[in-house]
């Protein structure tokens, strides 16, 4: 019960921080936007999780741009980064010169474009996929963020655990096991039952929340219609997915009952905690880091229900910064194809830049940790036919409410029906 209380407060805090932005918007959204008059500048770059930007990359930029020093600040999670940014925007000071923003909470910030510099420039036209640019462009044409990565997904799995459970283990056979081009969520859960039976009841996947994320990301209008009408509760589809995930995770016992990004989840990579994860490109670096020294991971070129995109981020330049022009230059450099290819090689973050995606560097890329899987080819294949969900200003709040509900059910054993009613209350409270 205590965990539920903390999560409720966390959700309230998230909603409050956005409300503070609205209040602050009535005043001066900008800060001290005068450029440093000559001399050296220090640029701060706030990211989260694994963006693939290394000290070596920053050192190279510093060498090419004398007088510039770069400091990277990395939050442990996207939620932490969101709270940090919202609080500092509302306060009118304290943001980094460049702030990374995750696509799920970008729509909240798009309501307050005056807080950010317009990054439109002929120099970057045509750099990204059209839908990636559209996500960060206001109705009047202001570009508030440069795209970094997107999140096409394959299925990461432990080949050794599959083999021990009597299932096929090589990546081509595993792709066929899940259904190949005709893979469905029903077949995914059926394979999970086969694994559970063959392994003596071991967990198949890591987290109910992660499976829900994979499923809801295939819905064109998951929570809101384009006119702003909230449909998360009224149309029935979201509840149907919620119940399907609960059935597989709890009733069928396929989940390891972890909350992603928790300490228990992180530690579970070292003790054979589960056999399968849904894996967008950016997750590959997370898996490799958490599972350091563990052998057997591989990546299958398949995904239930067709293509699916999970996540992807942008670099923004808050207008309150003192070095916005230098920050724009650095943001453009970091999101150029060459640097995003390097980031992909570092941490698996699949680039949103067209030139990078088509490059031989990406198409021929392999990953030694994942049994030399051709990750570039696999993620390129997985990016074809992606449905881009509409994400309105309420998306993050609703997604967080459902994620919290699933955590309570999957991790803490709460009643699924009662938790769904909590979700309904949050949605109805949006007005």
N, C-alpha and C positions, 0 to 999 in steps of 0.2 A: 504494500500500500504506500509505503514511503517513496518508492521509486515512481509510482504514478503521480504523486504530489509534485515531486521535483520536475517531472516532465511537463506537467500542466503549467507550472511556473515558467518553465523554459519556453513553452509555446506562447504564453502570455507576454513574455519578454520580447519574443520575436515580433509579435504583432505591435507591441508598444513602440519598438524601435522604428518601425515604419511610420507609425503615427507621429512620432517625433520629427521625422523628416518632413511630413506634411506641414507640421506647425512651423518648423524652421524655414520652410519654403516661403512663408509670408514675409520673411525678412530678407536679408542679403544672402543668397546661396553661395556667392563667391567668397573668397578669402583674400589673402595677400597675393594677388596674381601678377605682381611685377616681377619680371625676370631679374635674377641676380646681375647687377651691373658689372660685368666683367669678372675676372677671377675664376677660381675653382668652384665647382658645384658638386654636391653629393646628392645622388638620386636614390631614393628608396623604392624598392619593388616588393610589394606584398603579394605573396602567393599562398597556396595551401596544397596539402597532399603532395603529389609529385608532378611538377610541370616539366621536368627534364632540363631546367636551366642550371648550369653548373658555374662554379667559381671561374673555371677556365674560360667559359664563354664571356662572362662579365669582364675578365681580365683582358680578353682580346678587344672588346669594345672600348675599354679604357685606354688601351694602347693606341687604338685608331682615333680616339677622341681625347687628346690631352686636356687635362683639367677636370675631367669627369671621373668621379668615384661612385661606384654602385654598391649599395647594401641591400641584400635580399632578406626579407622577413617572411618566414614561412609559418603559417598557422597549421595546427595538427589536422583540422578538418575544415570542410567548406562552411559548415554551420558557424564555427568559431570565426572564420574570416568574415562572414556576413554580419555577425554581431559587432565585430570590431569596426567594420566600415560604416554600418548604419549609425553607430554611436558617434563616430567622429564627424560624419557628415552633418548630423543633427547639432553637434557642438560647434560646428563652423571652423574647426581646426583639428590637426592631428593626423590627417590621412597621409598615406604614403604618396609619393609622386606618381607612382603607377599602382593601381589596385586591380588585382585579378578578381573577376566576377564569374560565378558559375551560372550556367544557363537557367537553372531552376529558379533562381532568385533575381535574375536580370530583369524580368518584367516588373518587379516591385520598383526597381530603380528607374526604369524607363518612364515612370510617372513623374519623375523629377529630373528631367534632362538638363536643367540649368546648373545642376551640381557638377556637370562633366563637360570637358572640352569636346568640341566637334572635331573628330579625327578624319573627316572627309578630305581626300587629297587625290589629285590626278595620279600621283606616284603609286597609289595602292589600288586603283580601280582594276577590277577583274582578278584580283589576287585570290579571292576566296570563293567557295561555293555560294551560289545566289541565296540559298535559304539561310546560310550562316550569316551573311551580311544583313539579311532582312530581320533576323532576330535582334540585332543591335541598332536598327535604324528607326528613328521616330517617324511619325506620319508626315512631318514637314521636311524630312530628308536628312536630319542630323544623325551622324554616325557616332555613337557613344562608346563603341568598343571595337578593338581589333581582334579577330578570331585567333585563338591558339589552336586547340584541338577539337575533334569530334569524337564520339564514342561508339563506333560500330563494334558489335559484340560477336565473339565466338563462345565456345564452351571450353573453359580450362578444366582439366581433370587430372587425377592421379592415376597414371597408367598402371603403376604397381598395385594399387588398391583394386582397380578394375580387374586385373589379371587374377589377383588372389580371390576375388569374388566369382570367378568363372565367366567374366564378361570379356568381349574383345578389348584389346588394349592399344593397338596401333591407331593413329589418328584417322586414317581413312575408314577403317572398320567402325570406329566409334561414331563417326559422322553418319554412317549408314545405320548404325544401331539406333540413333536418335531420329532417323527418318530421312536423312539427306535433304534434298530440295523440298520434300513434303513434310518436314519435321513439324510436329504439333506439340502443344503443351501437354496434351493427354499422353502422347508417347514419351515425353520427357519424364512425366511422373511414373509411367509404367516402367521405364528403365530404372527409375529410383527404387521401385518395389523389387525389381529383379536384383538390384545391387544389395538392398537390405536383406533379402532372403539368402543370397549367396555369401554375404559377409557376416552372417549371424546377428543381424539387427543393427549394424552400424549406420550412422547418419550418412545421408546421400549428399545434401547440399548444406551450405553454411547458415543461411538466414532466411526466414520467411519474408522479411522486408526486401531483401535483394531480389527474390523471385517475383514479388509483387511489382517491384520497379521495372523488371524486364517485361512484364505483361502489360502494365499500364502505358509504357512507352510506345506500344504499338497501336494505341488508340489515337485517332486524329484529334478528337476533342474530348480529352479525358475528364475535365472538371468544369469547363466554361465554354460557352459558345462565343463566336466572334463578336457578338453584340454585347458581351459582358454578362449574359445570363449564367448564373451558377447552376450547373446540371449534375453535380457530383452525386447528389442523393436522389434526385427526381427521376433520372432515366434508368436506373437499375443496373447498368452495366458495371459500374464501379463496385457495387455490393457483390455482384456475381463473381468478379475477379477476387475480391477480398475473401469470399467464402471458399473459392477454389483453392486459394493459397492456404487458408486455415485447414482445409481438409487434408491437403498433401503434407503440410508441415506438422500438424498436431495429431489429427485423427490417424493418418497413415504413418506417422512417425518418421518422415523423411528428413526433417530438419535437424541440424545439430544444436538448434536453439541458442544461437548467438545473435547479438546485435552488432552489425558491422561497425567497425572502428572502436569497439570496446576493447578493454585489455584482455578479456577472456578470448575474444575473437582473434586478436593478434597472436596470443600465445598458442591458439589451437593449431596454427600452421606447423608447429613444431612437434605435435603429438598425434598426427593422423586424425585430426578432428572431423574431417569430412572428405568427400571424394570429388566434388564438383563445385564449380563456381561459374556464374555468368561473368564474362570477362570482356568489357570494353578495353580498348588499347591502353588507356591510362591505368587500368587495374593491374596490368602485367607487371609493372614496376613495383606495385604494392605487394603483390604475391611474392615476387622474387625477394623483396626485402624482408617480408615476414617469414618466408620459408627458407631463409639462407641455410645452406648445408643439407637441405632435404632434397632427395632425388625422386624423380618419377613424374614431375609435372609435364603436361603437354597441352596443346591447344588444337581443338577440332574445328574444322571449317563447317560449322552448322549452327543453327539457332532456331529454337522452337517458334513456330508461327511466322517464319520468314525472317526478314531483316529487322533489326532493332538498334536504335541509338540510345545510349545512356550517357548523358553528361556532355561535356565539352565546355570550354570557358572562353573568356575574353579578357583583354587588357584594357583598362580604362584609365583616363587621366583626370582626376578630380580638379575642378577649377580653383579650389582653395590653395593649391600648391604654389610655391614660390618659383618653380622652374618648369612651368608647363611646356614651353617650347622644347627644352632639352628632353623632357619626359616623353613628349610626342615622338621625337626622333628615336629614342631608345625603344619605345613601344613598337614603332614601325620596324625597327631592326630585329627585335626579338621575334616578331611574327612574320618575318620574311621567310620564304620557302627554305633557304639554306639553314637558318637557325631552327626551324621547326623539324627539318629532317634530322638535325643533330639531337634535338630534344627527343624525337622518336627513338633514335638509336640509344639514347641514354635511359629512357624510362618507358618507352612503348606508347607515348602519347601520339595518337594518329593525327596527322596534320589536316587542317581544314583548308589549306592552300592547294589550289588545283595543280599548280606546277609541281609542288612537292609530292602530291599523290601520284602523279604520272611519272615521276622520276625513277630511274633505275635503282637509285639508292633505296627507295621505299619498296618497289616491286620485288627486289631481290633480297630484301632484308630477312635474316633469320635470327632466332634467339636461342642461344646455347642453353639457357636455363630450362627452356621448354622443349628439350630434346631436339634442338636445332629446327624447331617448327618454322616454316616460311611465313612468319607473322605479317610481313608486308603484304604478301599475296592474299593471305587469309582475311585480313582486315579490309583490304580493298574489295574483295569479294563480298564481305559482310556489309559493306557500305552501300551496295547496290539495292535500290528499291526501298530505302528507309522511309518510313512514314514520319514526318516531322510533326510532333504533337503541338497543338496550339496551347500556349502557356500565357494565360492572362495574369493580371495583378494578384489574383487570389491563389494562384497555382501552388506557391510554396507553402502557404498556410494550410491548405487542404492536404497536400502531400505529407507535410510534417505530422498533421493530425492522424492520418491513416498509418503512417510509419510508426508513430508512437503506439497506436492501438495494436498493431501487429506485434510490436515488441512486447507489450504487456501480455498478449496471448501466447506468443511463441516462447519467450524467455521466462516470463513470470507466472505463466499458467492461469491468466485471467480468463474470464468468461467472454467468448467471442461476441455474443449478442450484446452484452453490456458495453463492450468496447466500441462496437459499431454505433450504439446510441450516443456514445461520447463524440464520435466523429460527426454524427448528425447534429449534435448540439453546436459544435464548432462551425459547421457549414451554415446552419440557420443563424448563427450569431454574426455572420458576415453582412447580413442585411440584404 
